[in-house]
Amino acid sequence: MKSDTAVSLLSALAHPTRLAIFRLLVTRGEAGSPVGDILDALAVPPATLSFHLKELSHAGLLHARQESRFIFYSANYALMNELMGFLTENCCEGVSCELSAPTCCPSDVKV
């Protein structure tokens, strides 16, 4: 990952509401959540949520899919893992180290 890409992703997350949305969706797994559930969980106005979902989607951090009349959002785990890898590639003084997934995440999702 290039530094410019990492800065763009971190910028997208550098707002309390966007960070809360992303963290919520990470806990929801691959299935994600419909917009209504995100609204209920975070208690933000619909227009505000819409703006922040658009920003996170534009950055590539979220996937959106339509099911019937509902839009579901889910975290882009591949991009999240790539960002985490970029942030930690020089950790541990060059000795290989691996982050472990929290128990809340699907087993095939790295963090």
KOLTOR-165601 format. One record per residue (C-alpha): residue number from 1; residue in one letter; x, y, z. Coordinates in steps of 0.5 Angstrom, whole numbers, plus 500, padded with zeros to 3 digits. Last residue first. Layout:
N
@resi->NUM&resn->a&x->X&y->Y&z->Z
...
END
This chain:
111
@resi->111&resn->v&x->486&y->485&z->524
@resi->110&resn->k&x->485&y->478&z->520
@resi->109&resn->v&x->478&y->475&z->518
@resi->108&resn->d&x->477&y->468&z->517
@resi->107&resn->s&x->475&y->467&z->524
@resi->106&resn->p&x->469&y->472&z->524
@resi->105&resn->c&x->471&y->477&z->528
@resi->104&resn->c&x->468&y->478&z->536
@resi->103&resn->t&x->474&y->474&z->538
@resi->102&resn->p&x->479&y->479&z->537
@resi->101&resn->a&x->484&y->477&z->531
@resi->100&resn->s&x->491&y->476&z->533
@resi->99&resn->l&x->496&y->481&z->530
@resi->98&resn->e&x->502&y->478&z->528
@resi->97&resn->c&x->510&y->479&z->529
@resi->96&resn->s&x->516&y->478&z->524
@resi->95&resn->v&x->522&y->481&z->527
@resi->94&resn->g&x->524&y->488&z->524
@resi->93&resn->e&x->524&y->492&z->530
@resi->92&resn->c&x->518&y->489&z->533
@resi->91&resn->c&x->514&y->494&z->528
@resi->90&resn->n&x->516&y->495&z->521
@resi->89&resn->e&x->510&y->493&z->517
@resi->88&resn->t&x->505&y->495&z->523
@resi->87&resn->l&x->501&y->501&z->519
@resi->86&resn->f&x->502&y->498&z->512
@resi->85&resn->g&x->499&y->491&z->515
@resi->84&resn->m&x->493&y->495&z->518
@resi->83&resn->l&x->492&y->498&z->512
@resi->82&resn->e&x->492&y->492&z->508
@resi->81&resn->n&x->488&y->488&z->513
@resi->80&resn->m&x->482&y->494&z->513
@resi->79&resn->l&x->483&y->494&z->505
@resi->78&resn->a&x->481&y->486&z->506
@resi->77&resn->y&x->476&y->487&z->511
@resi->76&resn->n&x->472&y->492&z->507
@resi->75&resn->a&x->467&y->493&z->513
@resi->74&resn->s&x->459&y->492&z->511
@resi->73&resn->y&x->453&y->496&z->509
@resi->72&resn->f&x->446&y->494&z->507
@resi->71&resn->i&x->441&y->498&z->503
@resi->70&resn->f&x->434&y->496&z->504
@resi->69&resn->r&x->429&y->496&z->499
@resi->68&resn->s&x->430&y->488&z->497
@resi->67&resn->e&x->437&y->487&z->498
@resi->66&resn->q&x->442&y->492&z->496
@resi->65&resn->r&x->449&y->492&z->497
@resi->64&resn->a&x->454&y->497&z->500
@resi->63&resn->h&x->461&y->495&z->501
@resi->62&resn->l&x->465&y->500&z->506
@resi->61&resn->l&x->473&y->502&z->507
@resi->60&resn->g&x->473&y->504&z->500
@resi->59&resn->a&x->475&y->511&z->501
@resi->58&resn->h&x->468&y->513&z->497
@resi->57&resn->s&x->464&y->508&z->502
@resi->56&resn->l&x->467&y->511&z->508
@resi->55&resn->e&x->465&y->518&z->505
@resi->54&resn->k&x->458&y->516&z->503
@resi->53&resn->l&x->457&y->513&z->510
@resi->52&resn->h&x->459&y->519&z->513
@resi->51&resn->f&x->454&y->523&z->509
@resi->50&resn->s&x->448&y->518&z->510
@resi->49&resn->l&x->449&y->518&z->517
@resi->48&resn->t&x->449&y->526&z->518
@resi->47&resn->a&x->442&y->526&z->513
@resi->46&resn->p&x->439&y->520&z->518
@resi->45&resn->p&x->441&y->524&z->524
@resi->44&resn->v&x->445&y->520&z->529
@resi->43&resn->a&x->443&y->515&z->534
@resi->42&resn->l&x->449&y->510&z->533
@resi->41&resn->a&x->446&y->504&z->534
@resi->40&resn->d&x->439&y->506&z->531
@resi->39&resn->l&x->442&y->509&z->525
@resi->38&resn->i&x->446&y->503&z->524
@resi->37&resn->d&x->440&y->498&z->524
@resi->36&resn->g&x->436&y->503&z->520
@resi->35&resn->v&x->442&y->503&z->515
@resi->34&resn->p&x->442&y->495&z->514
@resi->33&resn->s&x->448&y->492&z->517
@resi->32&resn->g&x->454&y->488&z->515
@resi->31&resn->a&x->453&y->480&z->513
@resi->30&resn->e&x->461&y->480&z->513
@resi->29&resn->g&x->462&y->481&z->520
@resi->28&resn->r&x->457&y->486&z->525
@resi->27&resn->t&x->463&y->488&z->529
@resi->26&resn->v&x->467&y->491&z->523
@resi->25&resn->l&x->460&y->495&z->522
@resi->24&resn->l&x->460&y->498&z->529
@resi->23&resn->r&x->468&y->500&z->528
@resi->22&resn->f&x->466&y->503&z->521
@resi->21&resn->i&x->460&y->507&z->524
@resi->20&resn->a&x->464&y->509&z->530
@resi->19&resn->l&x->470&y->511&z->526
@resi->18&resn->r&x->466&y->515&z->521
@resi->17&resn->t&x->462&y->519&z->527
@resi->16&resn->p&x->468&y->521&z->531
@resi->15&resn->h&x->472&y->523&z->525
@resi->14&resn->a&x->479&y->521&z->523
@resi->13&resn->l&x->477&y->515&z->519
@resi->12&resn->a&x->476&y->518&z->512
@resi->11&resn->s&x->483&y->521&z->514
@resi->10&resn->l&x->486&y->514&z->516
@resi->9&resn->l&x->484&y->512&z->509
@resi->8&resn->s&x->487&y->517&z->505
@resi->7&resn->v&x->493&y->517&z->509
@resi->6&resn->a&x->494&y->510&z->508
@resi->5&resn->t&x->493&y->511&z->500
@resi->4&resn->d&x->498&y->517&z->500
@resi->3&resn->s&x->503&y->512&z->504
@resi->2&resn->k&x->503&y->507&z->498
@resi->1&resn->m&x->500&y->500&z->500
END
